[in-house]
Amino acid sequence: MTKLFLTLTAAAALLIPAGFAEAQQCKKHQTTQISTSAAADDIVDTAVAAGQFNTLAAALKAGGLIDTLKGKGPFTVFAPTDAAFAKLPKSAIAELLKPENKDALVEILTYHVVPGQVKAADVVKLKKAGTVAGSNVKVSANDKGVMINDAKVVKTDIVCSNGVIHVIDAVLMPPKDIVDTAVAAGDFQTLVAAVKAAGLVETLQGDGPFTVFAPNDAAFKKLPQSAIAELLKPENKGKLAAILTYHVVPGKVMAADVVGLDSAKTAQGSEVSIKTVDGAVMVDGAKVIATDIECGNGVIHVIDSVIMPKN
């Protein structure tokens, strides 16, 4: 499933901009085009009647979400059109529609749904919105329009009996967990190998949330290669796990909060020291070089050195 999510994420990055202001000006015409009685129809019936959400309707059926989105709600749905789904590889879509991939499909679909009815005028005031999937979508607005993550809002305020639909031009992908995010980044190969050797993959793919101060490959290269090879041996699994969990703080601590701390207790049990030196945030002796890489179950801050527990 990791490969499938990476394929979909890459495909979803191909977006075509469109104007949000134009969408608002055409709102009345677009609502009529979607359905002549949109306010009387629920979200599913409105989408089916529109004729441009066939793939979404098929996905909702395969995911067993028809009854949910025909329910009382209210819901706000950021709905990808057939053209949006067409940007994804057909093989990936076919794979997702298989019964054995129902859980992954449901996660993707519910990532397009926000509880409550949020009209366009309120959407533009937000910076993020919590989805039914549990992860947030990022909301940004500028002179080019409104973006939900990297998808452009192209039609707004299609009012239904149990909520509202805003049409987007790309399929949204839920953020990957910490391990999958590290794998996808490509510059945490040693860290990923260490996490596997220490038996911590399932832990860092769990609900969390976790804050990980993640050394990149360059950070690990500062250590003697013989020391790394020794740590990766099965007999040193406990020691390796202690070092890795020293890089993990329970909870989701964003950069804005990290800078306000003097220390933080790690999952290993010891505390890391945190201080700001010449504008740079230091965790023990490691410099934070990238921040706020949000994942489905936490956040990653990249550090330039491997830090070692004090006990």
C-alpha positions in Angstrom: 0.0 0.0 0.0 3.0 2.3 0.6 3.9 2.0 -3.1 0.2 2.7 -4.1 0.1 5.8 -1.9 3.3 7.1 -3.3 2.1 6.6 -6.9 -1.2 8.4 -6.1 0.6 11.3 -4.3 2.9 11.9 -7.3 0.0 11.8 -9.7 -2.1 14.1 -7.5 0.6 16.8 -7.8 -0.4 17.6 -11.4 -2.8 20.4 -10.9 -4.4 22.9 -13.2 -5.1 26.4 -11.7 -8.5 28.1 -12.0 -9.9 31.3 -10.5 -11.8 31.2 -7.3 -13.3 34.6 -7.8 -14.6 33.5 -11.2 -16.1 30.5 -9.5 -17.9 32.7 -7.0 -19.2 35.0 -9.8 -20.5 32.0 -11.7 -21.9 30.3 -8.6 -25.6 30.7 -9.4 -25.2 29.4 -12.9 -23.0 26.5 -11.7 -25.5 25.5 -9.0 -28.3 25.4 -11.6 -26.0 23.4 -13.9 -25.3 20.8 -11.2 -28.9 20.3 -10.3 -32.1 22.2 -10.8 -33.2 21.2 -7.3 -29.8 20.9 -5.6 -31.1 22.1 -2.2 -33.7 19.2 -2.3 -31.2 16.5 -3.1 -28.6 15.0 -0.7 -24.9 15.1 -1.5 -24.8 11.7 -3.3 -27.9 12.4 -5.5 -26.6 15.8 -6.3 -23.2 14.4 -7.5 -24.9 11.6 -9.5 -27.2 14.1 -11.2 -24.3 16.4 -12.2 -22.9 13.7 -14.5 -19.3 14.8 -13.8 -18.6 12.9 -10.6 -19.0 9.3 -12.0 -15.6 8.1 -10.6 -16.3 9.7 -7.2 -19.7 8.0 -7.1 -18.1 4.7 -8.0 -15.5 5.2 -5.3 -18.1 6.1 -2.7 -20.0 2.9 -3.6 -16.8 0.7 -3.4 -16.0 2.3 -0.1 -19.4 1.7 1.4 -19.9 5.4 2.0 -23.2 6.0 0.1 -25.4 5.7 3.1 -23.1 7.9 5.2 -23.2 10.8 2.7 -26.9 10.4 2.2 -27.3 10.7 6.0 -28.3 13.7 8.0 -24.9 15.4 8.1 -24.3 18.2 7.5 -21.1 17.6 5.5 -18.8 19.8 3.4 -17.4 17.8 0.5 -14.4 18.9 -1.6 -15.5 16.9 -4.6 -13.0 15.9 -7.4 -14.5 15.7 -10.8 -14.0 12.9 -13.3 -11.3 15.1 -14.9 -9.5 15.3 -11.5 -9.6 11.5 -11.2 -8.4 11.2 -14.8 -5.1 12.8 -13.7 -4.3 9.6 -11.7 -3.1 6.4 -13.3 -6.0 4.2 -14.3 -4.2 1.3 -12.8 -4.0 3.1 -9.4 -7.7 3.8 -9.4 -8.6 0.2 -10.4 -6.4 -1.0 -7.6 -8.1 1.3 -5.0 -11.5 0.1 -6.1 -10.6 -3.5 -5.2 -12.4 -4.9 -2.1 -9.1 -5.6 -0.4 -8.1 -2.0 -0.6 -11.3 -0.6 0.9 -9.7 0.8 4.0 -7.2 2.9 1.9 -10.0 4.0 -0.3 -12.2 5.1 2.6 -9.3 7.1 4.1 -8.8 8.9 0.9 -12.5 9.7 0.4 -13.1 10.8 4.0 -10.1 13.1 3.6 -12.3 15.1 1.2 -15.1 15.5 3.8 -15.3 18.1 6.6 -18.0 17.8 9.3 -20.5 20.6 9.2 -21.6 22.9 6.4 -18.8 25.3 5.5 -19.8 27.8 2.8 -17.2 29.4 0.5 -17.2 32.7 2.5 -16.1 30.8 5.6 -13.6 28.5 3.8 -11.5 31.5 2.7 -11.1 32.5 6.4 -9.5 29.2 7.3 -5.9 28.1 7.3 -6.8 24.4 7.8 -9.8 22.2 8.3 -10.2 18.9 10.1 -11.5 16.1 7.9 -13.6 13.0 8.7 -10.4 11.0 8.0 -8.8 12.6 11.0 -6.1 14.6 9.2 -6.2 18.3 8.4 -6.4 19.8 4.9 -4.5 23.0 4.3 -6.5 26.0 3.1 -4.8 28.9 1.3 -6.2 31.8 -0.6 -4.5 34.3 -2.9 -5.2 36.3 -6.1 -5.1 33.1 -8.1 -7.9 31.4 -6.1 -8.4 29.1 -3.1 -6.4 26.0 -2.7 -7.2 22.9 -0.6 -3.8 21.4 -0.2 -2.6 21.6 -3.8 -6.1 21.3 -5.4 -7.8 24.3 -6.8 -11.4 25.1 -5.9 -13.2 25.6 -9.2 -16.9 25.7 -8.2 -18.4 26.6 -4.8 -21.5 26.5 -2.7 -23.4 23.7 -4.4 -26.0 23.5 -1.6 -27.5 20.1 -0.8 -30.1 19.0 1.7 -27.4 17.6 4.0 -24.5 19.9 3.3 -22.5 21.6 0.6 -20.2 20.6 -2.2 -17.2 22.6 -3.4 -15.6 21.2 -6.6 -11.9 20.7 -6.8 -9.6 19.9 -9.7 -7.5 17.2 -8.2 -7.8 14.3 -5.8 -6.6 15.0 -2.3 -4.2 12.5 -0.7 -4.1 12.0 3.1 -0.8 12.7 4.7 1.3 9.6 5.1 2.5 8.4 8.4 5.9 9.2 9.8 7.6 6.1 8.3 6.1 6.5 4.9 6.9 10.2 4.9 10.5 9.4 5.6 10.7 6.8 2.9 9.1 9.1 0.4 11.6 11.9 1.2 14.5 9.8 0.1 17.1 11.4 2.4 16.3 9.3 5.5 17.5 5.9 4.2 19.7 5.2 7.2 17.1 6.3 9.7 14.5 4.1 8.0 16.9 1.1 8.0 17.5 1.7 11.7 13.8 2.0 12.5 13.3 -1.4 10.8 16.2 -3.0 12.6 14.9 -1.8 15.9 11.4 -3.1 15.3 9.9 0.4 15.5 8.1 0.6 12.2 4.6 -0.4 13.5 5.1 2.0 16.5 5.8 5.0 14.3 3.0 4.0 11.9 0.6 4.0 14.9 -1.9 6.6 15.9 0.6 8.7 17.8 0.8 11.6 17.5 4.6 11.8 17.6 7.2 14.5 17.1 10.3 13.1 15.5 13.6 15.0 15.4 14.9 13.1 12.4 18.5 12.9 11.5 19.0 12.8 7.7 21.5 10.6 5.9 24.1 13.4 6.1 23.7 13.4 9.9 24.3 9.7 10.1 27.4 10.0 7.9 29.0 12.0 10.8 29.1 8.8 12.8 31.8 6.1 12.2 30.3 3.7 9.7 31.6 0.8 11.8 29.4 2.2 14.7 26.3 2.3 12.6 27.0 -1.3 11.3 27.4 -2.5 14.9 24.1 -0.8 16.0 22.2 -2.5 13.2 23.2 -6.0 14.4 20.2 -7.9 15.9 22.0 -8.3 19.3 22.1 -4.5 19.6 18.4 -4.0 18.9 17.7 -2.7 22.4 20.5 -0.1 22.3 19.4 1.0 18.8 15.8 1.4 20.0 16.9 3.5 22.9 18.8 5.9 20.6 15.9 6.1 18.1 13.2 6.7 20.7 15.4 9.5 22.2 14.6 11.3 18.9 10.9 11.0 19.5 8.7 13.2 21.7 5.1 12.1 22.4 2.5 14.4 21.0 2.6 16.8 18.1 4.9 19.7 18.8 5.1 22.2 15.9 8.1 24.5 15.5 6.3 27.5 16.9 5.9 25.6 20.2 9.4 23.9 20.1 11.1 27.3 20.3 9.3 28.1 23.5 10.6 25.0 25.3 13.8 24.5 27.3 13.6 20.7 27.2 11.2 17.9 26.1 10.8 14.4 27.5 11.4 11.8 24.9 9.8 8.4 24.4 13.1 6.9 25.6 12.5 8.5 29.0 15.3 11.1 29.1 14.9 14.7 28.2 16.5 16.6 25.3 17.6 20.1 25.8 16.2 22.8 23.5 17.7 26.2 23.0 18.0 28.9 20.4 21.5 30.0 19.4 22.1 32.8 16.9 18.6 32.3 15.5 19.0 28.5 15.1 17.1 26.0 17.2 19.3 23.3 18.8 18.1 20.0 20.1 21.0 18.8 22.4 23.9 19.4 20.0 21.9 19.0 16.8 20.7 21.9 14.7 17.1 21.9 13.4 17.4 22.5 9.6 13.8 21.9 8.5 10.6 22.0 10.4 6.9 21.2 10.4 6.8 18.3 8.0 3.3 17.2 8.9 2.4 13.5 8.8 -0.8 11.7 9.3 0.3 10.8 12.9 2.6 13.6 13.9 5.3 15.9 12.7 8.9 15.7 11.6 11.7 18.2 12.3 14.9 17.5 10.5 18.2 17.7 12.5 21.8 17.7 11.2 23.2 15.3 13.8 22.3 12.1 15.6 21.6 12.8 19.2 22.5 10.3 22.0 20.6 9.6 25.2 22.3 10.6 28.4 21.4 7.4 30.2 
